[in-house]
Amino acid sequence: MNKNGIGGGVYGLAFIGALIYYIQNATSFLMGAIGFLKALVWPAFLMHKLFDYFQL
């Protein structure tokens, strides 16, 4: 049984949006590469900040 939720689609769209944001604001190739890596892991940082905010 294959259970696909909308989470993958939401993450995919958010990744593309973050990638576009970081690439547009990059001033060099290295900053663009770092932006790509940031776009991959930003949800982890978001959840960490939310857990800190709600003290979970």
mmCIF file as Biopython writes it, N, C-alpha, C and O atoms, coordinates in Angstrom:
data_model
#
loop_
_atom_site.group_PDB
_atom_site.id
_atom_site.type_symbol
_atom_site.label_atom_id
_atom_site.label_alt_id
_atom_site.label_comp_id
_atom_site.label_asym_id
_atom_site.label_entity_id
_atom_site.label_seq_id
_atom_site.pdbx_PDB_ins_code
_atom_site.Cartn_x
_atom_site.Cartn_y
_atom_site.Cartn_z
_atom_site.occupancy
_atom_site.B_iso_or_equiv
_atom_site.auth_seq_id
_atom_site.auth_asym_id
_atom_site.pdbx_PDB_model_num
ATOM 1   N N  . MET A ? 1  ? 0.848  -1.167 0.000  1.0 0.0 1  A 1 
ATOM 2   C CA . MET A ? 1  ? 0.000  0.000  0.000  1.0 0.0 1  A 1 
ATOM 3   C C  . MET A ? 1  ? 0.902  1.241  0.000  1.0 0.0 1  A 1 
ATOM 4   O O  . MET A ? 1  ? 1.809  1.351  0.825  1.0 0.0 1  A 1 
ATOM 5   N N  . ASN A ? 2  ? 0.660  2.134  -0.888 1.0 0.0 2  A 1 
ATOM 6   C CA . ASN A ? 2  ? 1.448  3.349  -1.023 1.0 0.0 2  A 1 
ATOM 7   C C  . ASN A ? 2  ? 0.643  4.523  -0.484 1.0 0.0 2  A 1 
ATOM 8   O O  . ASN A ? 2  ? -0.429 4.837  -0.999 1.0 0.0 2  A 1 
ATOM 9   N N  . LYS A ? 3  ? 1.159  5.162  0.545  1.0 0.0 3  A 1 
ATOM 10  C CA . LYS A ? 3  ? 0.462  6.303  1.148  1.0 0.0 3  A 1 
ATOM 11  C C  . LYS A ? 3  ? 1.273  7.561  0.882  1.0 0.0 3  A 1 
ATOM 12  O O  . LYS A ? 3  ? 2.269  7.818  1.559  1.0 0.0 3  A 1 
ATOM 13  N N  . ASN A ? 4  ? 0.862  8.321  -0.073 1.0 0.0 4  A 1 
ATOM 14  C CA . ASN A ? 4  ? 1.518  9.585  -0.383 1.0 0.0 4  A 1 
ATOM 15  C C  . ASN A ? 4  ? 0.653  10.719 0.124  1.0 0.0 4  A 1 
ATOM 16  O O  . ASN A ? 4  ? -0.506 10.860 -0.265 1.0 0.0 4  A 1 
ATOM 17  N N  . GLY A ? 5  ? 1.235  11.529 1.003  1.0 0.0 5  A 1 
ATOM 18  C CA . GLY A ? 5  ? 0.527  12.699 1.490  1.0 0.0 5  A 1 
ATOM 19  C C  . GLY A ? 5  ? 0.941  13.919 0.701  1.0 0.0 5  A 1 
ATOM 20  O O  . GLY A ? 5  ? 1.737  13.832 -0.234 1.0 0.0 5  A 1 
ATOM 21  N N  . ILE A ? 6  ? 0.398  15.048 1.082  1.0 0.0 6  A 1 
ATOM 22  C CA . ILE A ? 6  ? 0.762  16.275 0.373  1.0 0.0 6  A 1 
ATOM 23  C C  . ILE A ? 6  ? 2.053  16.859 0.928  1.0 0.0 6  A 1 
ATOM 24  O O  . ILE A ? 6  ? 2.550  17.860 0.412  1.0 0.0 6  A 1 
ATOM 25  N N  . GLY A ? 7  ? 2.602  16.245 1.975  1.0 0.0 7  A 1 
ATOM 26  C CA . GLY A ? 7  ? 3.824  16.762 2.584  1.0 0.0 7  A 1 
ATOM 27  C C  . GLY A ? 7  ? 4.975  16.846 1.611  1.0 0.0 7  A 1 
ATOM 28  O O  . GLY A ? 7  ? 5.724  17.823 1.630  1.0 0.0 7  A 1 
ATOM 29  N N  . GLY A ? 8  ? 5.136  15.853 0.764  1.0 0.0 8  A 1 
ATOM 30  C CA . GLY A ? 8  ? 6.214  15.876 -0.215 1.0 0.0 8  A 1 
ATOM 31  C C  . GLY A ? 8  ? 6.046  16.997 -1.219 1.0 0.0 8  A 1 
ATOM 32  O O  . GLY A ? 8  ? 7.020  17.643 -1.606 1.0 0.0 8  A 1 
ATOM 33  N N  . GLY A ? 9  ? 4.822  17.230 -1.640 1.0 0.0 9  A 1 
ATOM 34  C CA . GLY A ? 9  ? 4.561  18.324 -2.578 1.0 0.0 9  A 1 
ATOM 35  C C  . GLY A ? 9  ? 4.802  19.679 -1.953 1.0 0.0 9  A 1 
ATOM 36  O O  . GLY A ? 9  ? 5.364  20.573 -2.586 1.0 0.0 9  A 1 
ATOM 37  N N  . VAL A ? 10 ? 4.380  19.835 -0.715 1.0 0.0 10 A 1 
ATOM 38  C CA . VAL A ? 10 ? 4.580  21.097 -0.009 1.0 0.0 10 A 1 
ATOM 39  C C  . VAL A ? 10 ? 6.071  21.340 0.197  1.0 0.0 10 A 1 
ATOM 40  O O  . VAL A ? 10 ? 6.561  22.450 -0.013 1.0 0.0 10 A 1 
ATOM 41  N N  . TYR A ? 11 ? 6.799  20.282 0.614  1.0 0.0 11 A 1 
ATOM 42  C CA . TYR A ? 11 ? 8.239  20.425 0.799  1.0 0.0 11 A 1 
ATOM 43  C C  . TYR A ? 11 ? 8.918  20.763 -0.526 1.0 0.0 11 A 1 
ATOM 44  O O  . TYR A ? 11 ? 9.827  21.592 -0.565 1.0 0.0 11 A 1 
ATOM 45  N N  . GLY A ? 12 ? 8.482  20.128 -1.604 1.0 0.0 12 A 1 
ATOM 46  C CA . GLY A ? 12 ? 9.068  20.393 -2.909 1.0 0.0 12 A 1 
ATOM 47  C C  . GLY A ? 12 ? 8.869  21.829 -3.353 1.0 0.0 12 A 1 
ATOM 48  O O  . GLY A ? 12 ? 9.801  22.464 -3.846 1.0 0.0 12 A 1 
ATOM 49  N N  . LEU A ? 13 ? 7.668  22.343 -3.182 1.0 0.0 13 A 1 
ATOM 50  C CA . LEU A ? 13 ? 7.411  23.737 -3.556 1.0 0.0 13 A 1 
ATOM 51  C C  . LEU A ? 13 ? 8.188  24.707 -2.663 1.0 0.0 13 A 1 
ATOM 52  O O  . LEU A ? 13 ? 8.703  25.720 -3.136 1.0 0.0 13 A 1 
ATOM 53  N N  . ALA A ? 14 ? 8.265  24.388 -1.378 1.0 0.0 14 A 1 
ATOM 54  C CA . ALA A ? 14 ? 9.019  25.244 -0.461 1.0 0.0 14 A 1 
ATOM 55  C C  . ALA A ? 14 ? 10.510 25.203 -0.799 1.0 0.0 14 A 1 
ATOM 56  O O  . ALA A ? 14 ? 11.193 26.224 -0.713 1.0 0.0 14 A 1 
ATOM 57  N N  . PHE A ? 15 ? 11.019 24.026 -1.185 1.0 0.0 15 A 1 
ATOM 58  C CA . PHE A ? 15 ? 12.415 23.913 -1.585 1.0 0.0 15 A 1 
ATOM 59  C C  . PHE A ? 15 ? 12.698 24.769 -2.804 1.0 0.0 15 A 1 
ATOM 60  O O  . PHE A ? 15 ? 13.698 25.485 -2.844 1.0 0.0 15 A 1 
ATOM 61  N N  . ILE A ? 16 ? 11.819 24.700 -3.804 1.0 0.0 16 A 1 
ATOM 62  C CA . ILE A ? 16 ? 12.008 25.491 -5.018 1.0 0.0 16 A 1 
ATOM 63  C C  . ILE A ? 16 ? 11.967 26.982 -4.695 1.0 0.0 16 A 1 
ATOM 64  O O  . ILE A ? 16 ? 12.776 27.753 -5.211 1.0 0.0 16 A 1 
ATOM 65  N N  . GLY A ? 17 ? 11.035 27.385 -3.850 1.0 0.0 17 A 1 
ATOM 66  C CA . GLY A ? 17 ? 10.951 28.792 -3.465 1.0 0.0 17 A 1 
ATOM 67  C C  . GLY A ? 17 ? 12.190 29.256 -2.725 1.0 0.0 17 A 1 
ATOM 68  O O  . GLY A ? 17 ? 12.702 30.341 -2.999 1.0 0.0 17 A 1 
ATOM 69  N N  . ALA A ? 18 ? 12.683 28.445 -1.783 1.0 0.0 18 A 1 
ATOM 70  C CA . ALA A ? 18 ? 13.889 28.803 -1.044 1.0 0.0 18 A 1 
ATOM 71  C C  . ALA A ? 18 ? 15.095 28.829 -1.967 1.0 0.0 18 A 1 
ATOM 72  O O  . ALA A ? 18 ? 15.959 29.699 -1.847 1.0 0.0 18 A 1 
ATOM 73  N N  . LEU A ? 19 ? 15.153 27.879 -2.885 1.0 0.0 19 A 1 
ATOM 74  C CA . LEU A ? 19 ? 16.272 27.828 -3.827 1.0 0.0 19 A 1 
ATOM 75  C C  . LEU A ? 19 ? 16.299 29.082 -4.695 1.0 0.0 19 A 1 
ATOM 76  O O  . LEU A ? 19 ? 17.360 29.674 -4.889 1.0 0.0 19 A 1 
ATOM 77  N N  . ILE A ? 20 ? 15.161 29.487 -5.211 1.0 0.0 20 A 1 
ATOM 78  C CA . ILE A ? 20 ? 15.093 30.709 -6.025 1.0 0.0 20 A 1 
ATOM 79  C C  . ILE A ? 20 ? 15.512 31.921 -5.206 1.0 0.0 20 A 1 
ATOM 80  O O  . ILE A ? 20 ? 16.256 32.774 -5.691 1.0 0.0 20 A 1 
ATOM 81  N N  . TYR A ? 21 ? 15.036 32.003 -3.961 1.0 0.0 21 A 1 
ATOM 82  C CA . TYR A ? 21 ? 15.392 33.140 -3.100 1.0 0.0 21 A 1 
ATOM 83  C C  . TYR A ? 21 ? 16.896 33.210 -2.881 1.0 0.0 21 A 1 
ATOM 84  O O  . TYR A ? 21 ? 17.504 34.266 -3.059 1.0 0.0 21 A 1 
ATOM 85  N N  . TYR A ? 22 ? 17.504 32.079 -2.491 1.0 0.0 22 A 1 
ATOM 86  C CA . TYR A ? 22 ? 18.938 32.077 -2.196 1.0 0.0 22 A 1 
ATOM 87  C C  . TYR A ? 22 ? 19.778 32.318 -3.445 1.0 0.0 22 A 1 
ATOM 88  O O  . TYR A ? 22 ? 20.792 33.013 -3.376 1.0 0.0 22 A 1 
ATOM 89  N N  . ILE A ? 23 ? 19.378 31.759 -4.586 1.0 0.0 23 A 1 
ATOM 90  C CA . ILE A ? 23 ? 20.140 31.948 -5.815 1.0 0.0 23 A 1 
ATOM 91  C C  . ILE A ? 23 ? 20.054 33.402 -6.283 1.0 0.0 23 A 1 
ATOM 92  O O  . ILE A ? 23 ? 21.052 33.958 -6.742 1.0 0.0 23 A 1 
ATOM 93  N N  . GLN A ? 24 ? 18.886 34.020 -6.174 1.0 0.0 24 A 1 
ATOM 94  C CA . GLN A ? 24 ? 18.740 35.412 -6.598 1.0 0.0 24 A 1 
ATOM 95  C C  . GLN A ? 24 ? 19.573 36.352 -5.744 1.0 0.0 24 A 1 
ATOM 96  O O  . GLN A ? 24 ? 20.066 37.367 -6.236 1.0 0.0 24 A 1 
ATOM 97  N N  . ASN A ? 25 ? 19.733 36.023 -4.469 1.0 0.0 25 A 1 
ATOM 98  C CA . ASN A ? 25 ? 20.480 36.899 -3.569 1.0 0.0 25 A 1 
ATOM 99  C C  . ASN A ? 25 ? 21.962 36.551 -3.480 1.0 0.0 25 A 1 
ATOM 100 O O  . ASN A ? 25 ? 22.705 37.199 -2.743 1.0 0.0 25 A 1 
ATOM 101 N N  . ALA A ? 26 ? 22.396 35.539 -4.218 1.0 0.0 26 A 1 
ATOM 102 C CA . ALA A ? 26 ? 23.799 35.139 -4.192 1.0 0.0 26 A 1 
ATOM 103 C C  . ALA A ? 26 ? 24.644 36.157 -4.961 1.0 0.0 26 A 1 
ATOM 104 O O  . ALA A ? 26 ? 24.251 36.635 -6.025 1.0 0.0 26 A 1 
ATOM 105 N N  . THR A ? 27 ? 25.798 36.474 -4.403 1.0 0.0 27 A 1 
ATOM 106 C CA . THR A ? 27 ? 26.705 37.428 -5.048 1.0 0.0 27 A 1 
ATOM 107 C C  . THR A ? 27 ? 27.862 36.732 -5.740 1.0 0.0 27 A 1 
ATOM 108 O O  . THR A ? 27 ? 28.630 37.377 -6.453 1.0 0.0 27 A 1 
ATOM 109 N N  . SER A ? 28 ? 28.001 35.422 -5.541 1.0 0.0 28 A 1 
ATOM 110 C CA . SER A ? 28 ? 29.060 34.663 -6.194 1.0 0.0 28 A 1 
ATOM 111 C C  . SER A ? 28 ? 28.591 33.222 -6.372 1.0 0.0 28 A 1 
ATOM 112 O O  . SER A ? 28 ? 27.545 32.825 -5.858 1.0 0.0 28 A 1 
ATOM 113 N N  . PHE A ? 29 ? 29.387 32.446 -7.113 1.0 0.0 29 A 1 
ATOM 114 C CA . PHE A ? 29 ? 29.043 31.037 -7.309 1.0 0.0 29 A 1 
ATOM 115 C C  . PHE A ? 29 ? 29.039 30.295 -5.979 1.0 0.0 29 A 1 
ATOM 116 O O  . PHE A ? 29 ? 28.166 29.462 -5.736 1.0 0.0 29 A 1 
ATOM 117 N N  . LEU A ? 30 ? 30.003 30.588 -5.124 1.0 0.0 30 A 1 
ATOM 118 C CA . LEU A ? 30 ? 30.084 29.916 -3.824 1.0 0.0 30 A 1 
ATOM 119 C C  . LEU A ? 30 ? 28.846 30.203 -2.976 1.0 0.0 30 A 1 
ATOM 120 O O  . LEU A ? 30 ? 28.307 29.305 -2.330 1.0 0.0 30 A 1 
ATOM 121 N N  . MET A ? 31 ? 28.407 31.440 -2.983 1.0 0.0 31 A 1 
ATOM 122 C CA . MET A ? 31 ? 27.198 31.779 -2.225 1.0 0.0 31 A 1 
ATOM 123 C C  . MET A ? 31 ? 25.972 31.082 -2.814 1.0 0.0 31 A 1 
ATOM 124 O O  . MET A ? 31 ? 25.062 30.706 -2.075 1.0 0.0 31 A 1 
ATOM 125 N N  . GLY A ? 32 ? 25.939 30.910 -4.118 1.0 0.0 32 A 1 
ATOM 126 C CA . GLY A ? 32 ? 24.851 30.169 -4.757 1.0 0.0 32 A 1 
ATOM 127 C C  . GLY A ? 32 ? 24.867 28.708 -4.342 1.0 0.0 32 A 1 
ATOM 128 O O  . GLY A ? 32 ? 23.813 28.124 -4.092 1.0 0.0 32 A 1 
ATOM 129 N N  . ALA A ? 33 ? 26.064 28.107 -4.265 1.0 0.0 33 A 1 
ATOM 130 C CA . ALA A ? 33 ? 26.180 26.714 -3.828 1.0 0.0 33 A 1 
ATOM 131 C C  . ALA A ? 33 ? 25.761 26.559 -2.372 1.0 0.0 33 A 1 
ATOM 132 O O  . ALA A ? 33 ? 25.089 25.592 -2.015 1.0 0.0 33 A 1 
ATOM 133 N N  . ILE A ? 34 ? 26.153 27.502 -1.541 1.0 0.0 34 A 1 
ATOM 134 C CA . ILE A ? 34 ? 25.737 27.477 -0.138 1.0 0.0 34 A 1 
ATOM 135 C C  . ILE A ? 34 ? 24.232 27.681 -0.047 1.0 0.0 34 A 1 
ATOM 136 O O  . ILE A ? 34 ? 23.580 27.068 0.799  1.0 0.0 34 A 1 
ATOM 137 N N  . GLY A ? 35 ? 23.673 28.521 -0.893 1.0 0.0 35 A 1 
ATOM 138 C CA . GLY A ? 35 ? 22.226 28.727 -0.934 1.0 0.0 35 A 1 
ATOM 139 C C  . GLY A ? 35 ? 21.485 27.455 -1.286 1.0 0.0 35 A 1 
ATOM 140 O O  . GLY A ? 35 ? 20.421 27.181 -0.732 1.0 0.0 35 A 1 
ATOM 141 N N  . PHE A ? 36 ? 22.039 26.670 -2.208 1.0 0.0 36 A 1 
ATOM 142 C CA . PHE A ? 36 ? 21.434 25.386 -2.560 1.0 0.0 36 A 1 
ATOM 143 C C  . PHE A ? 36 ? 21.397 24.470 -1.338 1.0 0.0 36 A 1 
ATOM 144 O O  . PHE A ? 36 ? 20.380 23.831 -1.068 1.0 0.0 36 A 1 
ATOM 145 N N  . LEU A ? 37 ? 22.492 24.409 -0.609 1.0 0.0 37 A 1 
ATOM 146 C CA . LEU A ? 37 ? 22.539 23.567 0.599  1.0 0.0 37 A 1 
ATOM 147 C C  . LEU A ? 37 ? 21.567 24.072 1.670  1.0 0.0 37 A 1 
ATOM 148 O O  . LEU A ? 37 ? 20.912 23.279 2.346  1.0 0.0 37 A 1 
ATOM 149 N N  . LYS A ? 38 ? 21.481 25.380 1.814  1.0 0.0 38 A 1 
ATOM 150 C CA . LYS A ? 38 ? 20.531 25.953 2.775  1.0 0.0 38 A 1 
ATOM 151 C C  . LYS A ? 38 ? 19.096 25.614 2.396  1.0 0.0 38 A 1 
ATOM 152 O O  . LYS A ? 38 ? 18.271 25.332 3.265  1.0 0.0 38 A 1 
ATOM 153 N N  . ALA A ? 39 ? 18.796 25.641 1.101  1.0 0.0 39 A 1 
ATOM 154 C CA . ALA A ? 39 ? 17.447 25.327 0.638  1.0 0.0 39 A 1 
ATOM 155 C C  . ALA A ? 39 ? 17.085 23.878 0.958  1.0 0.0 39 A 1 
ATOM 156 O O  . ALA A ? 39 ? 15.914 23.567 1.178  1.0 0.0 39 A 1 
ATOM 157 N N  . LEU A ? 40 ? 18.071 22.997 0.985  1.0 0.0 40 A 1 
ATOM 158 C CA . LEU A ? 40 ? 17.810 21.596 1.317  1.0 0.0 40 A 1 
ATOM 159 C C  . LEU A ? 40 ? 17.452 21.397 2.782  1.0 0.0 40 A 1 
ATOM 160 O O  . LEU A ? 40 ? 16.611 20.558 3.104  1.0 0.0 40 A 1 
ATOM 161 N N  . VAL A ? 41 ? 18.081 22.159 3.672  1.0 0.0 41 A 1 
ATOM 162 C CA . VAL A ? 41 ? 17.947 21.883 5.108  1.0 0.0 41 A 1 
ATOM 163 C C  . VAL A ? 41 ? 17.166 22.939 5.888  1.0 0.0 41 A 1 
ATOM 164 O O  . VAL A ? 41 ? 17.074 22.836 7.111  1.0 0.0 41 A 1 
ATOM 165 N N  . TRP A ? 42 ? 16.602 23.947 5.229  1.0 0.0 42 A 1 
ATOM 166 C CA . TRP A ? 42 ? 15.927 24.997 5.993  1.0 0.0 42 A 1 
ATOM 167 C C  . TRP A ? 42 ? 14.755 24.496 6.838  1.0 0.0 42 A 1 
ATOM 168 O O  . TRP A ? 42 ? 14.507 25.072 7.897  1.0 0.0 42 A 1 
ATOM 169 N N  . PRO A ? 43 ? 14.013 23.445 6.428  1.0 0.0 43 A 1 
ATOM 170 C CA . PRO A ? 43 ? 12.923 22.991 7.303  1.0 0.0 43 A 1 
ATOM 171 C C  . PRO A ? 43 ? 13.412 22.512 8.671  1.0 0.0 43 A 1 
ATOM 172 O O  . PRO A ? 43 ? 12.706 22.671 9.668  1.0 0.0 43 A 1 
ATOM 173 N N  . ALA A ? 44 ? 14.598 21.935 8.728  1.0 0.0 44 A 1 
ATOM 174 C CA . ALA A ? 44 ? 15.138 21.492 10.013 1.0 0.0 44 A 1 
ATOM 175 C C  . ALA A ? 44 ? 15.393 22.687 10.926 1.0 0.0 44 A 1 
ATOM 176 O O  . ALA A ? 44 ? 15.091 22.630 12.118 1.0 0.0 44 A 1 
ATOM 177 N N  . PHE A ? 45 ? 15.944 23.761 10.381 1.0 0.0 45 A 1 
ATOM 178 C CA . PHE A ? 45 ? 16.179 24.957 11.185 1.0 0.0 45 A 1 
ATOM 179 C C  . PHE A ? 45 ? 14.869 25.606 11.615 1.0 0.0 45 A 1 
ATOM 180 O O  . PHE A ? 45 ? 14.761 26.112 12.732 1.0 0.0 45 A 1 
ATOM 181 N N  . LEU A ? 46 ? 13.881 25.593 10.738 1.0 0.0 46 A 1 
ATOM 182 C CA . LEU A ? 46 ? 12.566 26.139 11.074 1.0 0.0 46 A 1 
ATOM 183 C C  . LEU A ? 46 ? 11.946 25.382 12.249 1.0 0.0 46 A 1 
ATOM 184 O O  . LEU A ? 46 ? 11.448 25.993 13.195 1.0 0.0 46 A 1 
ATOM 185 N N  . MET A ? 47 ? 11.980 24.058 12.183 1.0 0.0 47 A 1 
ATOM 186 C CA . MET A ? 47 ? 11.410 23.258 13.265 1.0 0.0 47 A 1 
ATOM 187 C C  . MET A ? 47 ? 12.172 23.472 14.567 1.0 0.0 47 A 1 
ATOM 188 O O  . MET A ? 47 ? 11.565 23.534 15.637 1.0 0.0 47 A 1 
ATOM 189 N N  . HIS A ? 48 ? 13.480 23.584 14.487 1.0 0.0 48 A 1 
ATOM 190 C CA . HIS A ? 48 ? 14.287 23.836 15.689 1.0 0.0 48 A 1 
ATOM 191 C C  . HIS A ? 48 ? 13.880 25.161 16.341 1.0 0.0 48 A 1 
ATOM 192 O O  . HIS A ? 48 ? 13.711 25.230 17.559 1.0 0.0 48 A 1 
ATOM 193 N N  . LYS A ? 49 ? 13.727 26.196 15.540 1.0 0.0 49 A 1 
ATOM 194 C CA . LYS A ? 49 ? 13.319 27.503 16.067 1.0 0.0 49 A 1 
ATOM 195 C C  . LYS A ? 49 ? 11.904 27.459 16.647 1.0 0.0 49 A 1 
ATOM 196 O O  . LYS A ? 49 ? 11.638 28.076 17.678 1.0 0.0 49 A 1 
ATOM 197 N N  . LEU A ? 50 ? 11.000 26.736 15.992 1.0 0.0 50 A 1 
ATOM 198 C CA . LEU A ? 50 ? 9.640  26.613 16.515 1.0 0.0 50 A 1 
ATOM 199 C C  . LEU A ? 50 ? 9.616  25.870 17.843 1.0 0.0 50 A 1 
ATOM 200 O O  . LEU A ? 50 ? 8.897  26.258 18.763 1.0 0.0 50 A 1 
ATOM 201 N N  . PHE A ? 51 ? 10.399 24.803 17.943 1.0 0.0 51 A 1 
ATOM 202 C CA . PHE A ? 51 ? 10.459 24.065 19.207 1.0 0.0 51 A 1 
ATOM 203 C C  . PHE A ? 51 ? 11.057 24.927 20.314 1.0 0.0 51 A 1 
ATOM 204 O O  . PHE A ? 51 ? 10.617 24.853 21.462 1.0 0.0 51 A 1 
ATOM 205 N N  . ASP A ? 52 ? 12.051 25.738 19.981 1.0 0.0 52 A 1 
ATOM 206 C CA . ASP A ? 52 ? 12.612 26.666 20.977 1.0 0.0 52 A 1 
ATOM 207 C C  . ASP A ? 52 ? 11.572 27.699 21.401 1.0 0.0 52 A 1 
ATOM 208 O O  . ASP A ? 52 ? 11.447 28.020 22.583 1.0 0.0 52 A 1 
ATOM 209 N N  . TYR A ? 53 ? 10.829 28.215 20.426 1.0 0.0 53 A 1 
ATOM 210 C CA . TYR A ? 53 ? 9.831  29.244 20.708 1.0 0.0 53 A 1 
ATOM 211 C C  . TYR A ? 53 ? 8.718  28.696 21.612 1.0 0.0 53 A 1 
ATOM 212 O O  . TYR A ? 53 ? 8.300  29.358 22.562 1.0 0.0 53 A 1 
ATOM 213 N N  . PHE A ? 54 ? 8.247  27.488 21.308 1.0 0.0 54 A 1 
ATOM 214 C CA . PHE A ? 54 ? 7.183  26.892 22.103 1.0 0.0 54 A 1 
ATOM 215 C C  . PHE A ? 54 ? 7.710  26.089 23.278 1.0 0.0 54 A 1 
ATOM 216 O O  . PHE A ? 54 ? 6.932  25.506 24.033 1.0 0.0 54 A 1 
ATOM 217 N N  . GLN A ? 55 ? 9.024  26.056 23.438 1.0 0.0 55 A 1 
ATOM 218 C CA . GLN A ? 55 ? 9.694  25.354 24.525 1.0 0.0 55 A 1 
ATOM 219 C C  . GLN A ? 55 ? 9.256  23.898 24.619 1.0 0.0 55 A 1 
ATOM 220 O O  . GLN A ? 55 ? 8.882  23.414 25.687 1.0 0.0 55 A 1 
ATOM 221 N N  . LEU A ? 56 ? 9.308  23.209 23.485 1.0 0.0 56 A 1 
ATOM 222 C CA . LEU A ? 56 ? 8.946  21.787 23.436 1.0 0.0 56 A 1 
ATOM 223 C C  . LEU A ? 56 ? 10.176 20.937 23.584 1.0 0.0 56 A 1 
ATOM 224 O O  . LEU A ? 56 ? 10.083 19.709 23.568 1.0 0.0 56 A 1 
#
